[in-house]
Amino acid sequence: MDVNSITAICAVIIALASLAVTLMEARSTREHDRQSVRPVLRIIRIKTHGDRRTGLKVENVGLGPAVILNTAVKLDGKPIGSWDRKAFDIMVGSNKSIPHFSALRDGDVIPAGGEQFIIFIDPFRERRHSWIWELVAHRLTLDVRYESLYGGENFSASREPRRPGSGNLLLQTSGLREASVGLST
């Protein structure tokens, strides 16, 4: 081998190494971009006093919009369908004071920093509306599957009924556990 052949081989090796580094960097950048717009949904029970809103809300505390894939509702441990008007009618039954309701449909988008009460009474009066707190705190299970705008992540947020005698309940979101605090129980 002459000097020109060795130089050519070294140039090819350097070019291939440069290509590999560029591909790894592009992959890391794509992963970073996906994570930088990751939505994180929390399902929160809110019980307020002083005649203010009480109910269940979904909030996006992540950095990007959350696209709802589907929802599942259980009442007293029995599946009743997705979070829609039919499930609402089953949950509420014949109660005289009908709460406000907002559906979570497949394809709905909750923007970063956005929140949406999905069932609530406003104003809440303990004696008259105690049944709604019993419903959202002790009888209702809500599971929400969602993804970012990139798609394919299949994130989930869940809210299980409180166990009797428990204080704040743990919220499970995509395998991570966070304690709820303050008025959000």
VMD Tcl script that builds the backbone (N, CA, C; Angstrom):
set m [mol new atoms 555]
animate dup $m
set s [atomselect $m all]
$s set {name element resname resid chain x y z} {
  {N N MET 1 A 0.832 -1.177 0.000}
  {CA C MET 1 A 0.000 0.000 0.000}
  {C C MET 1 A 0.874 1.237 0.000}
  {N N ASP 2 A 0.398 2.142 -0.780}
  {CA C ASP 2 A 1.130 3.399 -0.826}
  {C C ASP 2 A 0.461 4.427 0.073}
  {N N VAL 3 A 1.041 5.581 0.169}
  {CA C VAL 3 A 0.566 6.653 1.044}
  {C C VAL 3 A -0.826 7.120 0.632}
  {N N ASN 4 A -1.093 7.178 -0.667}
  {CA C ASN 4 A -2.399 7.625 -1.134}
  {C C ASN 4 A -3.511 6.665 -0.708}
  {N N SER 5 A -3.260 5.369 -0.755}
  {CA C SER 5 A -4.255 4.377 -0.335}
  {C C SER 5 A -4.533 4.496 1.160}
  {N N ILE 6 A -3.485 4.651 1.963}
  {CA C ILE 6 A -3.665 4.800 3.412}
  {C C ILE 6 A -4.436 6.072 3.717}
  {N N THR 7 A -4.151 7.133 3.022}
  {CA C THR 7 A -4.868 8.397 3.227}
  {C C THR 7 A -6.343 8.241 2.865}
  {N N ALA 8 A -6.626 7.541 1.778}
  {CA C ALA 8 A -8.014 7.328 1.349}
  {C C ALA 8 A -8.773 6.479 2.360}
  {N N ILE 9 A -8.145 5.433 2.862}
  {CA C ILE 9 A -8.780 4.560 3.858}
  {C C ILE 9 A -9.062 5.355 5.140}
  {N N CYS 10 A -8.116 6.153 5.581}
  {CA C CYS 10 A -8.310 6.985 6.783}
  {C C CYS 10 A -9.443 7.982 6.566}
  {N N ALA 11 A -9.531 8.551 5.367}
  {CA C ALA 11 A -10.596 9.515 5.066}
  {C C ALA 11 A -11.963 8.838 5.113}
  {N N VAL 12 A -12.048 7.606 4.608}
  {CA C VAL 12 A -13.315 6.860 4.649}
  {C C VAL 12 A -13.683 6.536 6.090}
  {N N ILE 13 A -12.726 6.122 6.904}
  {CA C ILE 13 A -12.992 5.805 8.317}
  {C C ILE 13 A -13.469 7.053 9.059}
  {N N ILE 14 A -12.828 8.169 8.816}
  {CA C ILE 14 A -13.226 9.433 9.465}
  {C C ILE 14 A -14.634 9.837 9.015}
  {N N ALA 15 A -14.936 9.677 7.737}
  {CA C ALA 15 A -16.266 10.030 7.212}
  {C C ALA 15 A -17.342 9.141 7.833}
  {N N LEU 16 A -17.074 7.824 7.952}
  {CA C LEU 16 A -18.041 6.907 8.566}
  {C C LEU 16 A -18.235 7.224 10.049}
  {N N ALA 17 A -17.158 7.537 10.747}
  {CA C ALA 17 A -17.276 7.904 12.167}
  {C C ALA 17 A -18.076 9.200 12.305}
  {N N SER 18 A -17.847 10.136 11.437}
  {CA C SER 18 A -18.590 11.400 11.456}
  {C C SER 18 A -20.065 11.161 11.180}
  {N N LEU 19 A -20.377 10.272 10.234}
  {CA C LEU 19 A -21.763 9.928 9.935}
  {C C LEU 19 A -22.433 9.279 11.146}
  {N N ALA 20 A -21.742 8.371 11.818}
  {CA C ALA 20 A -22.296 7.702 13.006}
  {C C ALA 20 A -22.576 8.719 14.114}
  {N N VAL 21 A -21.671 9.636 14.348}
  {CA C VAL 21 A -21.874 10.663 15.379}
  {C C VAL 21 A -23.059 11.555 15.006}
  {N N THR 22 A -23.172 11.920 13.729}
  {CA C THR 22 A -24.284 12.755 13.272}
  {C C THR 22 A -25.616 12.040 13.463}
  {N N LEU 23 A -25.681 10.750 13.137}
  {CA C LEU 23 A -26.914 9.986 13.316}
  {C C LEU 23 A -27.289 9.867 14.792}
  {N N MET 24 A -26.303 9.620 15.667}
  {CA C MET 24 A -26.583 9.532 17.105}
  {C C MET 24 A -27.060 10.876 17.637}
  {N N GLU 25 A -26.477 11.957 17.173}
  {CA C GLU 25 A -26.885 13.290 17.601}
  {C C GLU 25 A -28.307 13.603 17.136}
  {N N ALA 26 A -28.642 13.238 15.916}
  {CA C ALA 26 A -29.998 13.467 15.396}
  {C C ALA 26 A -31.017 12.667 16.207}
  {N N ARG 27 A -30.679 11.437 16.545}
  {CA C ARG 27 A -31.574 10.604 17.368}
  {C C ARG 27 A -31.765 11.216 18.743}
  {N N SER 28 A -30.709 11.679 19.365}
  {CA C SER 28 A -30.802 12.324 20.678}
  {C C SER 28 A -31.633 13.600 20.605}
  {N N THR 29 A -31.464 14.366 19.545}
  {CA C THR 29 A -32.233 15.601 19.371}
  {C C THR 29 A -33.715 15.296 19.216}
  {N N ARG 30 A -34.052 14.272 18.408}
  {CA C ARG 30 A -35.460 13.886 18.249}
  {C C ARG 30 A -36.059 13.451 19.587}
  {N N GLU 31 A -35.334 12.658 20.355}
  {CA C GLU 31 A -35.828 12.217 21.663}
  {C C GLU 31 A -35.998 13.407 22.600}
  {N N HIS 32 A -35.060 14.330 22.588}
  {CA C HIS 32 A -35.172 15.530 23.417}
  {C C HIS 32 A -36.394 16.355 23.013}
  {N N ASP 33 A -36.614 16.508 21.706}
  {CA C ASP 33 A -37.758 17.270 21.228}
  {C C ASP 33 A -39.074 16.628 21.667}
  {N N ARG 34 A -39.137 15.309 21.605}
  {CA C ARG 34 A -40.354 14.607 22.056}
  {C C ARG 34 A -40.581 14.828 23.548}
  {N N GLN 35 A -39.523 14.725 24.331}
  {CA C GLN 35 A -39.663 14.901 25.780}
  {C C GLN 35 A -39.974 16.339 26.159}
  {N N SER 36 A -39.527 17.285 25.347}
  {CA C SER 36 A -39.745 18.691 25.691}
  {C C SER 36 A -41.190 19.125 25.474}
  {N N VAL 37 A -41.991 18.319 24.786}
  {CA C VAL 37 A -43.414 18.624 24.626}
  {C C VAL 37 A -44.289 17.512 25.211}
  {N N ARG 38 A -43.760 16.802 26.186}
  {CA C ARG 38 A -44.496 15.685 26.790}
  {C C ARG 38 A -45.634 16.207 27.670}
  {N N PRO 39 A -46.857 15.740 27.416}
  {CA C PRO 39 A -47.955 16.096 28.306}
  {C C PRO 39 A -47.956 15.201 29.541}
  {N N VAL 40 A -48.438 15.724 30.643}
  {CA C VAL 40 A -48.614 14.934 31.870}
  {C C VAL 40 A -49.987 15.301 32.431}
  {N N LEU 41 A -50.910 14.360 32.355}
  {CA C LEU 41 A -52.253 14.612 32.875}
  {C C LEU 41 A -52.362 14.165 34.319}
  {N N ARG 42 A -53.072 14.969 35.104}
  {CA C ARG 42 A -53.424 14.610 36.482}
  {C C ARG 42 A -54.937 14.692 36.600}
  {N N ILE 43 A -55.499 13.734 37.307}
  {CA C ILE 43 A -56.929 13.729 37.590}
  {C C ILE 43 A -57.058 14.058 39.071}
  {N N ILE 44 A -57.766 15.142 39.369}
  {CA C ILE 44 A -57.777 15.671 40.729}
  {C C ILE 44 A -59.205 15.819 41.235}
  {N N ARG 45 A -59.411 15.383 42.463}
  {CA C ARG 45 A -60.669 15.648 43.158}
  {C C ARG 45 A -60.515 16.972 43.886}
  {N N ILE 46 A -61.529 17.817 43.790}
  {CA C ILE 46 A -61.474 19.099 44.486}
  {C C ILE 46 A -62.736 19.234 45.320}
  {N N LYS 47 A -62.544 19.439 46.603}
  {CA C LYS 47 A -63.674 19.699 47.497}
  {C C LYS 47 A -63.391 21.025 48.177}
  {N N THR 48 A -64.241 21.984 47.903}
  {CA C THR 48 A -64.065 23.297 48.486}
  {C C THR 48 A -65.249 23.609 49.389}
  {N N HIS 49 A -65.047 24.559 50.229}
  {CA C HIS 49 A -66.109 24.999 51.116}
  {C C HIS 49 A -66.380 26.465 50.802}
  {N N GLY 50 A -67.387 27.026 51.403}
  {CA C GLY 50 A -67.712 28.412 51.119}
  {C C GLY 50 A -68.447 28.562 49.801}
  {N N ASP 51 A -69.273 27.566 49.459}
  {CA C ASP 51 A -70.127 27.646 48.267}
  {C C ASP 51 A -69.346 27.802 46.968}
  {N N ARG 52 A -68.255 27.066 46.843}
  {CA C ARG 52 A -67.485 27.122 45.595}
  {C C ARG 52 A -67.505 25.764 44.917}
  {N N ARG 53 A -66.901 25.690 43.757}
  {CA C ARG 53 A -66.912 24.503 42.896}
  {C C ARG 53 A -66.265 23.287 43.561}
  {N N THR 54 A -66.943 22.133 43.448}
  {CA C THR 54 A -66.436 20.861 43.952}
  {C C THR 54 A -66.676 19.805 42.885}
  {N N GLY 55 A -65.670 18.973 42.626}
  {CA C GLY 55 A -65.844 17.916 41.639}
  {C C GLY 55 A -64.539 17.257 41.248}
  {N N LEU 56 A -64.476 16.863 39.987}
  {CA C LEU 56 A -63.336 16.124 39.445}
  {C C LEU 56 A -62.843 16.866 38.208}
  {N N LYS 57 A -61.534 17.093 38.147}
  {CA C LYS 57 A -60.996 17.778 36.973}
  {C C LYS 57 A -59.736 17.083 36.476}
  {N N VAL 58 A -59.472 17.321 35.197}
  {CA C VAL 58 A -58.258 16.823 34.547}
  {C C VAL 58 A -57.427 18.046 34.220}
  {N N GLU 59 A -56.140 17.994 34.581}
  {CA C GLU 59 A -55.264 19.107 34.243}
  {C C GLU 59 A -53.987 18.576 33.606}
  {N N ASN 60 A -53.448 19.355 32.687}
  {CA C ASN 60 A -52.219 19.005 31.988}
  {C C ASN 60 A -51.088 19.831 32.588}
  {N N VAL 61 A -50.236 19.191 33.377}
  {CA C VAL 61 A -49.114 19.874 34.004}
  {C C VAL 61 A -47.817 19.662 33.215}
  {N N GLY 62 A -47.932 19.056 32.035}
  {CA C GLY 62 A -46.769 18.827 31.188}
  {C C GLY 62 A -46.475 20.022 30.301}
  {N N LEU 63 A -45.538 19.833 29.386}
  {CA C LEU 63 A -45.083 20.919 28.528}
  {C C LEU 63 A -45.730 20.944 27.158}
  {N N GLY 64 A -46.500 19.915 26.822}
  {CA C GLY 64 A -47.132 19.881 25.509}
  {C C GLY 64 A -48.585 19.466 25.619}
  {N N PRO 65 A -49.334 19.619 24.527}
  {CA C PRO 65 A -50.741 19.242 24.542}
  {C C PRO 65 A -50.928 17.738 24.661}
  {N N ALA 66 A -52.011 17.342 25.345}
  {CA C ALA 66 A -52.353 15.928 25.507}
  {C C ALA 66 A -53.529 15.607 24.600}
  {N N VAL 67 A -53.363 14.599 23.764}
  {CA C VAL 67 A -54.424 14.142 22.880}
  {C C VAL 67 A -55.052 12.907 23.528}
  {N N ILE 68 A -56.345 12.988 23.834}
  {CA C ILE 68 A -57.036 11.890 24.498}
  {C C ILE 68 A -57.214 10.739 23.511}
  {N N LEU 69 A -56.762 9.546 23.920}
  {CA C LEU 69 A -56.957 8.344 23.105}
  {C C LEU 69 A -58.269 7.668 23.481}
  {N N ASN 70 A -58.473 7.442 24.776}
  {CA C ASN 70 A -59.734 6.892 25.256}
  {C C ASN 70 A -59.818 7.015 26.765}
  {N N THR 71 A -61.007 6.817 27.275}
  {CA C THR 71 A -61.256 6.878 28.711}
  {C C THR 71 A -62.037 5.641 29.125}
  {N N ALA 72 A -61.935 5.302 30.396}
  {CA C ALA 72 A -62.700 4.181 30.951}
  {C C ALA 72 A -63.172 4.581 32.338}
  {N N VAL 73 A -64.453 4.308 32.614}
  {CA C VAL 73 A -65.059 4.675 33.884}
  {C C VAL 73 A -65.583 3.415 34.557}
  {N N LYS 74 A -65.347 3.339 35.867}
  {CA C LYS 74 A -65.934 2.282 36.686}
  {C C LYS 74 A -66.696 2.945 37.815}
  {N N LEU 75 A -67.854 2.397 38.121}
  {CA C LEU 75 A -68.649 2.854 39.246}
  {C C LEU 75 A -68.775 1.684 40.202}
  {N N ASP 76 A -68.291 1.884 41.417}
  {CA C ASP 76 A -68.268 0.814 42.427}
  {C C ASP 76 A -67.550 -0.426 41.898}
  {N N GLY 77 A -66.499 -0.211 41.119}
  {CA C GLY 77 A -65.691 -1.304 40.596}
  {C C GLY 77 A -66.228 -1.967 39.342}
  {N N LYS 78 A -67.402 -1.543 38.855}
  {CA C LYS 78 A -68.000 -2.151 37.661}
  {C C LYS 78 A -67.839 -1.210 36.468}
  {N N PRO 79 A -67.296 -1.706 35.346}
  {CA C PRO 79 A -67.122 -0.859 34.162}
  {C C PRO 79 A -68.471 -0.349 33.645}
  {N N ILE 80 A -68.528 0.956 33.323}
  {CA C ILE 80 A -69.755 1.520 32.758}
  {C C ILE 80 A -69.505 2.205 31.416}
  {N N GLY 81 A -68.301 2.140 30.902}
  {CA C GLY 81 A -68.011 2.702 29.583}
  {C C GLY 81 A -66.982 3.809 29.634}
  {N N SER 82 A -67.010 4.646 28.597}
  {CA C SER 82 A -66.079 5.767 28.525}
  {C C SER 82 A -66.720 6.981 29.177}
  {N N TRP 83 A -65.924 8.054 29.350}
  {CA C TRP 83 A -66.424 9.263 30.008}
  {C C TRP 83 A -67.279 10.036 29.003}
  {N N ASP 84 A -68.562 9.711 28.967}
  {CA C ASP 84 A -69.489 10.369 28.051}
  {C C ASP 84 A -70.839 10.556 28.736}
  {N N ARG 85 A -71.805 11.046 27.991}
  {CA C ARG 85 A -73.122 11.356 28.562}
  {C C ARG 85 A -73.810 10.108 29.121}
  {N N LYS 86 A -73.658 8.980 28.453}
  {CA C LYS 86 A -74.274 7.733 28.922}
  {C C LYS 86 A -73.733 7.350 30.303}
  {N N ALA 87 A -72.413 7.406 30.464}
  {CA C ALA 87 A -71.801 7.092 31.763}
  {C C ALA 87 A -72.251 8.101 32.813}
  {N N PHE 88 A -72.335 9.370 32.424}
  {CA C PHE 88 A -72.788 10.412 33.340}
  {C C PHE 88 A -74.191 10.104 33.855}
  {N N ASP 89 A -75.094 9.738 32.969}
  {CA C ASP 89 A -76.463 9.421 33.375}
  {C C ASP 89 A -76.500 8.243 34.342}
  {N N ILE 90 A -75.652 7.252 34.122}
  {CA C ILE 90 A -75.580 6.108 35.041}
  {C C ILE 90 A -75.043 6.548 36.402}
  {N N MET 91 A -73.991 7.383 36.396}
  {CA C MET 91 A -73.383 7.842 37.648}
  {C C MET 91 A -74.328 8.704 38.468}
  {N N VAL 92 A -75.003 9.624 37.821}
  {CA C VAL 92 A -75.830 10.596 38.525}
  {C C VAL 92 A -77.167 9.999 38.931}
  {N N GLY 93 A -77.735 9.158 38.107}
  {CA C GLY 93 A -79.004 8.540 38.438}
  {C C GLY 93 A -80.119 9.559 38.562}
  {N N SER 94 A -80.905 9.429 39.611}
  {CA C SER 94 A -82.082 10.289 39.769}
  {C C SER 94 A -81.861 11.416 40.771}
  {N N ASN 95 A -80.631 11.805 41.027}
  {CA C ASN 95 A -80.374 12.909 41.957}
  {C C ASN 95 A -81.003 14.190 41.422}
  {N N LYS 96 A -81.596 14.946 42.308}
  {CA C LYS 96 A -82.312 16.156 41.899}
  {C C LYS 96 A -81.368 17.259 41.451}
  {N N SER 97 A -80.262 17.425 42.138}
  {CA C SER 97 A -79.326 18.481 41.756}
  {C C SER 97 A -78.319 17.910 40.769}
  {N N ILE 98 A -78.529 18.204 39.508}
  {CA C ILE 98 A -77.675 17.669 38.447}
  {C C ILE 98 A -76.385 18.487 38.385}
  {N N PRO 99 A -75.231 17.810 38.456}
  {CA C PRO 99 A -73.962 18.540 38.350}
  {C C PRO 99 A -73.664 18.924 36.906}
  {N N HIS 100 A -72.712 19.818 36.750}
  {CA C HIS 100 A -72.215 20.168 35.417}
  {C C HIS 100 A -71.341 19.012 34.942}
  {N N PHE 101 A -71.315 18.809 33.646}
  {CA C PHE 101 A -70.611 17.667 33.078}
  {C C PHE 101 A -69.908 18.087 31.800}
  {N N SER 102 A -68.723 17.545 31.578}
  {CA C SER 102 A -67.985 17.775 30.348}
  {C C SER 102 A -67.392 16.441 29.899}
  {N N ALA 103 A -67.678 16.034 28.686}
  {CA C ALA 103 A -67.188 14.760 28.163}
  {C C ALA 103 A -65.709 14.853 27.812}
  {N N LEU 104 A -65.038 13.719 27.864}
  {CA C LEU 104 A -63.670 13.582 27.342}
  {C C LEU 104 A -63.761 12.601 26.185}
  {N N ARG 105 A -63.777 13.117 24.982}
  {CA C ARG 105 A -63.936 12.278 23.802}
  {C C ARG 105 A -62.564 11.913 23.220}
  {N N ASP 106 A -62.541 10.792 22.520}
  {CA C ASP 106 A -61.325 10.400 21.809}
  {C C ASP 106 A -60.959 11.520 20.839}
  {N N GLY 107 A -59.699 11.931 20.858}
  {CA C GLY 107 A -59.230 12.991 19.974}
  {C C GLY 107 A -59.279 14.379 20.588}
  {N N ASP 108 A -59.972 14.552 21.729}
  {CA C ASP 108 A -59.959 15.854 22.402}
  {C C ASP 108 A -58.527 16.204 22.793}
  {N N VAL 109 A -58.238 17.501 22.817}
  {CA C VAL 109 A -56.891 17.967 23.156}
  {C C VAL 109 A -56.975 18.855 24.386}
  {N N ILE 110 A -56.131 18.566 25.367}
  {CA C ILE 110 A -55.997 19.426 26.542}
  {C C ILE 110 A -54.644 20.113 26.411}
  {N N PRO 111 A -54.643 21.435 26.222}
  {CA C PRO 111 A -53.379 22.137 25.991}
  {C C PRO 111 A -52.479 22.137 27.226}
  {N N ALA 112 A -51.200 22.362 27.019}
  {CA C ALA 112 A -50.256 22.466 28.138}
  {C C ALA 112 A -50.748 23.560 29.078}
  {N N GLY 113 A -50.800 23.248 30.357}
  {CA C GLY 113 A -51.286 24.198 31.341}
  {C C GLY 113 A -52.798 24.268 31.421}
  {N N GLY 114 A -53.482 23.535 30.561}
  {CA C GLY 114 A -54.946 23.560 30.546}
  {C C GLY 114 A -55.535 22.647 31.606}
  {N N GLU 115 A -56.746 22.967 31.981}
  {CA C GLU 115 A -57.478 22.127 32.925}
  {C C GLU 115 A -58.939 22.145 32.533}
  {N N GLN 116 A -59.620 21.075 32.913}
  {CA C GLN 116 A -61.021 20.946 32.549}
  {C C GLN 116 A -61.745 20.182 33.649}
  {N N PHE 117 A -62.717 20.839 34.276}
  {CA C PHE 117 A -63.584 20.123 35.194}
  {C C PHE 117 A -64.445 19.201 34.352}
  {N N ILE 118 A -64.531 17.931 34.717}
  {CA C ILE 118 A -65.334 17.005 33.929}
  {C C ILE 118 A -66.651 16.669 34.619}
  {N N ILE 119 A -66.718 16.901 35.920}
  {CA C ILE 119 A -67.981 16.828 36.647}
  {C C ILE 119 A -67.821 17.704 37.882}
  {N N PHE 120 A -68.816 18.587 38.112}
  {CA C PHE 120 A -68.714 19.465 39.279}
  {C C PHE 120 A -70.062 20.074 39.632}
  {N N ILE 121 A -70.143 20.510 40.873}
  {CA C ILE 121 A -71.276 21.280 41.394}
  {C C ILE 121 A -70.731 22.651 41.775}
  {N N ASP 122 A -71.413 23.691 41.333}
  {CA C ASP 122 A -71.003 25.047 41.668}
  {C C ASP 122 A -72.259 25.889 41.841}
  {N N PRO 123 A -72.562 26.355 43.002}
  {CA C PRO 123 A -71.822 26.267 44.260}
  {C C PRO 123 A -72.099 24.945 44.984}
  {N N PHE 124 A -71.111 24.470 45.707}
  {CA C PHE 124 A -71.216 23.227 46.469}
  {C C PHE 124 A -71.713 23.537 47.866}
  {N N ARG 125 A -72.759 22.851 48.264}
  {CA C ARG 125 A -73.298 22.965 49.620}
  {C C ARG 125 A -73.315 21.564 50.216}
  {N N GLU 126 A -72.600 21.402 51.315}
  {CA C GLU 126 A -72.353 20.086 51.912}
  {C C GLU 126 A -73.633 19.266 52.102}
  {N N ARG 127 A -74.623 19.824 52.736}
  {CA C ARG 127 A -75.833 19.048 53.022}
  {C C ARG 127 A -76.565 18.626 51.752}
  {N N ARG 128 A -76.667 19.532 50.839}
  {CA C ARG 128 A -77.445 19.281 49.635}
  {C C ARG 128 A -76.698 18.450 48.588}
  {N N HIS 129 A -75.377 18.599 48.525}
  {CA C HIS 129 A -74.591 17.980 47.450}
  {C C HIS 129 A -73.588 16.941 47.945}
  {N N SER 130 A -73.744 16.428 49.122}
  {CA C SER 130 A -72.764 15.461 49.643}
  {C C SER 130 A -72.656 14.226 48.756}
  {N N TRP 131 A -73.713 13.898 48.037}
  {CA C TRP 131 A -73.692 12.720 47.173}
  {C C TRP 131 A -72.646 12.852 46.066}
  {N N ILE 132 A -72.406 14.069 45.554}
  {CA C ILE 132 A -71.419 14.228 44.481}
  {C C ILE 132 A -70.016 13.964 45.004}
  {N N TRP 133 A -69.737 14.408 46.229}
  {CA C TRP 133 A -68.418 14.126 46.799}
  {C C TRP 133 A -68.263 12.638 47.055}
  {N N GLU 134 A -69.302 11.995 47.531}
  {CA C GLU 134 A -69.282 10.542 47.729}
  {C C GLU 134 A -68.988 9.847 46.394}
  {N N LEU 135 A -69.610 10.327 45.325}
  {CA C LEU 135 A -69.402 9.747 43.996}
  {C C LEU 135 A -67.955 9.887 43.549}
  {N N VAL 136 A -67.417 11.115 43.515}
  {CA C VAL 136 A -66.069 11.320 42.968}
  {C C VAL 136 A -64.973 10.829 43.906}
  {N N ALA 137 A -65.235 10.811 45.206}
  {CA C ALA 137 A -64.184 10.416 46.148}
  {C C ALA 137 A -64.168 8.925 46.461}
  {N N HIS 138 A -65.338 8.291 46.497}
  {CA C HIS 138 A -65.389 6.920 47.018}
  {C C HIS 138 A -65.953 5.873 46.064}
  {N N ARG 139 A -66.546 6.288 44.965}
  {CA C ARG 139 A -67.205 5.303 44.102}
  {C C ARG 139 A -66.657 5.257 42.674}
  {N N LEU 140 A -66.032 6.308 42.227}
  {CA C LEU 140 A -65.686 6.485 40.822}
  {C C LEU 140 A -64.213 6.178 40.551}
  {N N THR 141 A -63.966 5.418 39.486}
  {CA C THR 141 A -62.622 5.187 38.969}
  {C C THR 141 A -62.586 5.735 37.550}
  {N N LEU 142 A -61.575 6.543 37.250}
  {CA C LEU 142 A -61.427 7.109 35.906}
  {C C LEU 142 A -60.013 6.827 35.404}
  {N N ASP 143 A -59.937 6.229 34.232}
  {CA C ASP 143 A -58.663 5.980 33.555}
  {C C ASP 143 A -58.676 6.745 32.233}
  {N N VAL 144 A -57.587 7.468 31.964}
  {CA C VAL 144 A -57.464 8.233 30.722}
  {C C VAL 144 A -56.173 7.817 30.040}
  {N N ARG 145 A -56.269 7.402 28.783}
  {CA C ARG 145 A -55.094 7.127 27.967}
  {C C ARG 145 A -54.921 8.289 27.009}
  {N N TYR 146 A -53.679 8.755 26.852}
  {CA C TYR 146 A -53.419 9.932 26.020}
  {C C TYR 146 A -52.028 9.852 25.424}
  {N N GLU 147 A -51.744 10.769 24.507}
  {CA C GLU 147 A -50.430 10.833 23.873}
  {C C GLU 147 A -50.107 12.279 23.548}
  {N N SER 148 A -48.857 12.517 23.153}
  {CA C SER 148 A -48.456 13.857 22.715}
  {C C SER 148 A -48.833 14.014 21.244}
  {N N LEU 149 A -48.515 15.160 20.676}
  {CA C LEU 149 A -48.788 15.372 19.253}
  {C C LEU 149 A -47.945 14.462 18.366}
  {N N TYR 150 A -46.807 13.985 18.876}
  {CA C TYR 150 A -45.983 13.050 18.117}
  {C C TYR 150 A -46.699 11.719 17.949}
  {N N GLY 151 A -47.430 11.304 18.999}
  {CA C GLY 151 A -48.208 10.061 18.952}
  {C C GLY 151 A -47.406 8.825 19.305}
  {N N GLY 152 A -48.140 7.782 19.655}
  {CA C GLY 152 A -47.542 6.482 19.894}
  {C C GLY 152 A -47.028 6.223 21.295}
  {N N GLU 153 A -47.124 7.190 22.221}
  {CA C GLU 153 A -46.550 6.977 23.558}
  {C C GLU 153 A -47.462 6.170 24.482}
  {N N ASN 154 A -48.763 6.301 24.331}
  {CA C ASN 154 A -49.740 5.587 25.157}
  {C C ASN 154 A -49.549 5.862 26.649}
  {N N PHE 155 A -49.518 7.140 27.027}
  {CA C PHE 155 A -49.448 7.536 28.433}
  {C C PHE 155 A -50.793 7.256 29.086}
  {N N SER 156 A -50.816 7.199 30.413}
  {CA C SER 156 A -52.089 7.022 31.104}
  {C C SER 156 A -52.094 7.762 32.431}
  {N N ALA 157 A -53.286 8.176 32.823}
  {CA C ALA 157 A -53.520 8.778 34.137}
  {C C ALA 157 A -54.731 8.070 34.721}
  {N N SER 158 A -54.715 7.880 36.025}
  {CA C SER 158 A -55.769 7.119 36.670}
  {C C SER 158 A -56.131 7.747 38.000}
  {N N ARG 159 A -57.383 7.644 38.362}
  {CA C ARG 159 A -57.826 8.084 39.681}
  {C C ARG 159 A -58.736 6.993 40.224}
  {N N GLU 160 A -58.293 6.379 41.301}
  {CA C GLU 160 A -59.034 5.310 41.972}
  {C C GLU 160 A -59.837 5.904 43.122}
  {N N PRO 161 A -60.878 5.206 43.572}
  {CA C PRO 161 A -61.617 5.690 44.750}
  {C C PRO 161 A -60.742 5.701 45.987}
  {N N ARG 162 A -61.050 6.631 46.884}
  {CA C ARG 162 A -60.338 6.684 48.162}
  {C C ARG 162 A -60.726 5.475 48.991}
  {N N ARG 163 A -59.788 4.990 49.737}
  {CA C ARG 163 A -60.075 3.940 50.702}
  {C C ARG 163 A -60.588 4.602 51.969}
  {N N PRO 164 A -61.545 3.989 52.643}
  {CA C PRO 164 A -62.053 4.585 53.886}
  {C C PRO 164 A -60.923 4.875 54.867}
  {N N GLY 165 A -60.951 6.074 55.420}
  {CA C GLY 165 A -59.955 6.458 56.411}
  {C C GLY 165 A -58.651 6.962 55.827}
  {N N SER 166 A -58.542 6.999 54.494}
  {CA C SER 166 A -57.277 7.470 53.916}
  {C C SER 166 A -57.309 8.983 53.813}
  {N N GLY 167 A -56.155 9.586 53.921}
  {CA C GLY 167 A -56.025 11.037 53.729}
  {C C GLY 167 A -55.899 11.303 52.260}
  {N N ASN 168 A -54.789 11.884 51.876}
  {CA C ASN 168 A -54.543 12.117 50.459}
  {C C ASN 168 A -54.242 10.802 49.786}
  {N N LEU 169 A -54.754 10.628 48.599}
  {CA C LEU 169 A -54.559 9.417 47.833}
  {C C LEU 169 A -53.429 9.633 46.844}
  {N N LEU 170 A -52.692 8.580 46.554}
  {CA C LEU 170 A -51.626 8.697 45.572}
  {C C LEU 170 A -52.212 8.677 44.175}
  {N N LEU 171 A -51.633 9.479 43.317}
  {CA C LEU 171 A -52.041 9.564 41.918}
  {C C LEU 171 A -51.000 8.824 41.106}
  {N N GLN 172 A -51.443 7.954 40.217}
  {CA C GLN 172 A -50.496 7.232 39.392}
  {C C GLN 172 A -50.597 7.743 37.969}
  {N N THR 173 A -49.477 8.213 37.450}
  {CA C THR 173 A -49.408 8.722 36.091}
  {C C THR 173 A -48.217 8.083 35.400}
  {N N SER 174 A -48.477 7.295 34.414}
  {CA C SER 174 A -47.436 6.660 33.599}
  {C C SER 174 A -46.375 5.979 34.452}
  {N N GLY 175 A -46.803 5.280 35.481}
  {CA C GLY 175 A -45.870 4.532 36.298}
  {C C GLY 175 A -45.206 5.338 37.392}
  {N N LEU 176 A -45.376 6.648 37.429}
  {CA C LEU 176 A -44.787 7.479 38.466}
  {C C LEU 176 A -45.836 7.762 39.524}
  {N N ARG 177 A -45.440 7.839 40.784}
  {CA C ARG 177 A -46.386 8.148 41.832}
  {C C ARG 177 A -46.114 9.537 42.362}
  {N N GLU 178 A -47.194 10.304 42.547}
  {CA C GLU 178 A -47.094 11.650 43.099}
  {C C GLU 178 A -48.169 11.782 44.157}
  {N N ALA 179 A -47.879 12.439 45.239}
  {CA C ALA 179 A -48.886 12.665 46.262}
  {C C ALA 179 A -49.672 13.915 45.921}
  {N N SER 180 A -50.974 13.852 46.077}
  {CA C SER 180 A -51.774 15.053 45.889}
  {C C SER 180 A -51.813 15.806 47.209}
  {N N VAL 181 A -51.874 17.113 47.126}
  {CA C VAL 181 A -51.789 17.946 48.336}
  {C C VAL 181 A -52.829 19.051 48.296}
  {N N GLY 182 A -52.964 19.735 49.429}
  {CA C GLY 182 A -53.845 20.889 49.511}
  {C C GLY 182 A -55.300 20.514 49.360}
  {N N LEU 183 A -56.047 21.363 48.628}
  {CA C LEU 183 A -57.467 21.109 48.413}
  {C C LEU 183 A -57.696 19.977 47.424}
  {N N SER 184 A -56.684 19.588 46.700}
  {CA C SER 184 A -56.803 18.562 45.686}
  {C C SER 184 A -56.632 17.208 46.323}
  {N N THR 185 A -57.720 16.567 46.670}
  {CA C THR 185 A -57.634 15.238 47.272}
  {C C THR 185 A -58.368 14.240 46.457}
}
mol reanalyze $m
mol bondsrecalc $m
mol representation Tube
mol addrep $m
